[in-house]
Amino acid sequence: MEQVSAFLKVFFIITTFLTVWQFYNAANKSKGFLILILVWMALQFLLVQTGFYNNPNAFPPRLVFQLTPTLIFILIQFFTVRGRKFIDNLDIKKLTLLHTIRIPVEIVLYYLFVAQVIPEIMTFEERNFDIVAGITAPLMFYFGFVKNKLPRKTMIIWNLISLALLINIISIAILSIKSPFQQFGLNETNTALGYFPFNWLPSVVVPIVLFSHFATLRQLTIDKKRV
């Protein structure tokens, strides 16, 4: 990872904290969320220091331990009364604007490819079109919530398409990891997500973006007064 510039590392650290800050604001500055996410980030930092994520022969792939706990947490929120209350109190206007964070994330991924620490397929030059969601998010926020000119159905469709784009890159990332199931980037290096701070992408940024879509879709489909 010596070939990755210090600037790119600092840029991504700032991007991660901006993601957390945006969700924190959307969650009405929930101290519970803030404490939980900061503890999780600290744990991920410590795991990297031990070299936990740098075993290419591990099975299951160590990326599972970055993403799976957060997915379980998200499911718990949707299947518990307290969790659903938390979700329904989120500000979906701010959650929609949060998706602009996907622009700097895609820029980071591109320069990680340039540094030859992730395969090209994980960038917008190949099969990762997630940046489209980031670019269109301000438009959805402005016309959907500020001007109130977009119908609910349009907001739902945009969230579903953006969610599909996110799932697409998650799938590509998983299938690009050195494992018996690897399908992509067979002749390229893919080590960045096992090092700090880029391990925060699958463990922090992606789950927050994913949760934001699910929460917004729940509110748009259940509470007809939201838009």
C-alpha positions in Angstrom: 0.0 0.0 0.0 3.1 2.3 -0.1 2.0 3.3 -3.6 -1.2 4.9 -2.3 -0.7 8.5 -1.5 -1.2 10.0 1.9 -3.6 12.5 0.4 -5.9 9.8 -0.9 -5.9 8.2 2.6 -6.8 11.4 4.3 -9.4 12.2 1.6 -11.1 8.9 2.3 -11.0 9.3 6.1 -12.7 12.7 5.6 -15.2 11.0 3.3 -16.0 8.4 5.9 -16.5 10.9 8.7 -18.7 13.0 6.4 -20.9 9.9 5.7 -21.2 9.3 9.5 -22.0 13.0 10.1 -24.7 13.1 7.4 -26.4 10.0 8.8 -26.0 11.3 12.4 -27.9 14.5 11.3 -30.5 12.4 9.5 -30.9 10.4 12.7 -31.8 13.6 14.7 -28.3 13.5 16.2 -28.8 10.2 17.9 -26.1 9.8 20.5 -26.8 6.0 20.5 -26.0 5.7 16.8 -22.9 7.9 17.1 -21.4 5.9 20.0 -22.2 2.6 18.2 -20.7 3.6 14.9 -17.5 5.1 16.5 -17.0 1.9 18.5 -17.4 -0.1 15.3 -15.0 2.1 13.4 -12.4 1.7 16.2 -12.8 -2.1 16.2 -12.3 -2.1 12.4 -9.2 0.0 12.8 -7.8 -2.4 15.5 -8.5 -5.5 13.3 -6.5 -4.0 10.5 -3.6 -3.4 12.8 -3.5 -7.1 13.7 -3.4 -8.0 10.0 -6.7 -9.8 10.3 -7.9 -8.8 6.8 -4.6 -9.6 5.1 -5.0 -13.4 4.7 -5.9 -14.1 1.1 -6.3 -17.8 1.9 -8.9 -17.3 4.6 -12.3 -18.9 4.2 -14.7 -17.4 4.3 -13.1 -14.3 2.8 -12.3 -11.8 5.6 -14.5 -9.2 3.8 -17.4 -11.1 5.3 -16.4 -9.8 8.7 -16.5 -6.3 7.5 -20.0 -6.3 6.0 -22.0 -9.1 7.5 -22.3 -7.8 11.1 -23.7 -4.5 9.8 -26.2 -6.3 7.6 -27.4 -8.3 10.6 -27.7 -5.0 12.5 -29.8 -3.5 9.7 -32.1 -6.5 9.6 -32.6 -6.3 13.4 -33.7 -2.7 13.0 -36.5 -3.7 10.5 -37.7 -6.6 12.6 -37.9 -5.0 16.0 -40.3 -2.3 17.3 -37.6 -0.1 18.6 -35.7 -0.4 15.3 -38.6 0.4 13.2 -39.3 3.5 15.4 -35.7 4.6 14.8 -36.1 4.1 11.0 -39.4 6.0 10.8 -37.9 9.0 12.6 -35.0 9.3 10.2 -35.1 12.4 8.0 -35.3 11.0 4.4 -34.5 14.4 2.9 -31.1 14.3 4.5 -30.8 10.6 3.7 -31.3 11.4 0.0 -28.6 14.1 0.1 -26.3 11.6 1.9 -25.9 9.7 -1.4 -23.8 12.5 -2.8 -21.0 10.8 -0.8 -20.9 8.2 -3.5 -19.1 10.7 -5.8 -15.9 11.0 -3.6 -16.1 7.2 -2.9 -15.9 6.5 -6.6 -13.0 8.9 -7.1 -11.2 7.1 -4.3 -11.8 3.7 -6.0 -10.5 5.0 -9.3 -7.3 6.2 -7.8 -6.9 2.9 -5.8 -7.0 1.2 -9.2 -4.4 3.6 -10.6 -2.3 2.6 -7.6 -2.9 -1.0 -8.6 -4.4 -2.1 -5.3 -8.0 -2.9 -6.6 -9.0 -4.3 -10.0 -10.3 -2.0 -12.7 -13.7 -3.7 -12.7 -14.4 -2.0 -9.4 -14.2 1.5 -10.9 -16.5 3.6 -13.1 -14.3 2.8 -16.1 -15.6 -0.8 -16.0 -18.8 -2.2 -14.3 -19.2 0.2 -11.4 -21.9 2.7 -12.2 -22.6 3.7 -8.6 -21.4 7.3 -9.2 -24.7 7.9 -11.1 -26.6 7.7 -7.8 -24.2 10.2 -6.3 -24.6 12.6 -9.2 -28.4 12.4 -9.3 -28.9 12.6 -5.5 -28.9 16.4 -5.3 -31.4 16.5 -8.1 -33.7 14.1 -6.3 -33.3 16.1 -3.1 -34.0 19.5 -4.8 -36.9 18.5 -7.1 -38.3 15.8 -4.7 -38.2 17.7 -1.4 -37.4 21.3 -1.9 -39.7 21.9 -4.9 -42.0 18.9 -4.3 -42.2 18.3 -8.1 -41.4 14.6 -8.2 -44.1 12.0 -7.5 -43.6 9.4 -4.8 -43.3 6.7 -7.5 -40.3 8.5 -9.0 -38.5 8.7 -5.7 -39.2 5.0 -5.1 -37.8 4.1 -8.5 -34.7 6.2 -8.0 -34.0 4.6 -4.7 -34.5 1.1 -6.2 -32.2 1.8 -9.1 -29.6 3.4 -6.8 -29.9 0.4 -4.5 -29.3 -2.0 -7.5 -26.2 0.0 -8.4 -24.9 -0.4 -4.9 -25.6 -4.1 -4.8 -23.9 -4.4 -8.1 -20.6 -3.0 -6.8 -20.9 -5.0 -3.6 -21.2 -8.2 -5.6 -18.3 -7.2 -7.9 -16.1 -6.5 -4.8 -16.9 -9.8 -3.2 -16.3 -11.7 -6.5 -13.0 -9.9 -6.9 -11.5 -11.0 -3.6 -8.9 -13.8 -3.6 -11.0 -16.8 -2.8 -12.3 -20.1 -4.3 -15.2 -18.0 -5.7 -13.2 -15.3 -7.3 -14.6 -14.3 -10.7 -13.1 -10.9 -11.5 -9.6 -9.3 -11.4 -7.9 -12.6 -11.5 -4.6 -11.0 -12.7 -4.9 -7.8 -10.7 -4.0 -6.9 -7.2 -7.0 -6.5 -4.8 -5.6 -5.6 -1.4 -6.9 -2.1 -0.5 -10.0 -3.1 1.5 -7.8 -5.0 3.9 -5.9 -1.8 4.9 -6.8 1.3 6.9 -8.6 3.5 6.1 -10.1 1.8 3.1 -11.4 -1.1 5.2 -14.0 1.5 6.4 -15.6 1.4 2.9 -17.2 -2.1 3.3 -17.6 -1.8 7.0 -18.9 1.7 7.5 -19.7 3.7 4.3 -21.5 0.9 2.3 -23.7 -0.2 5.2 -24.8 3.4 5.9 -25.6 4.0 2.3 -27.5 0.7 2.1 -29.4 1.4 5.3 -30.3 4.9 4.0 -32.0 3.3 0.9 -33.9 0.7 2.9 -35.1 3.3 5.4 -36.2 5.8 2.7 -38.0 3.1 0.8 -39.9 2.0 4.0 -41.0 5.6 4.6 -42.0 6.2 1.0 -44.0 3.1 0.8 -45.7 3.2 4.2 -46.1 6.8 5.2 -47.9 8.6 2.4 -47.4 12.0 4.1 -43.6 11.9 3.6 -43.6 13.3 0.1 
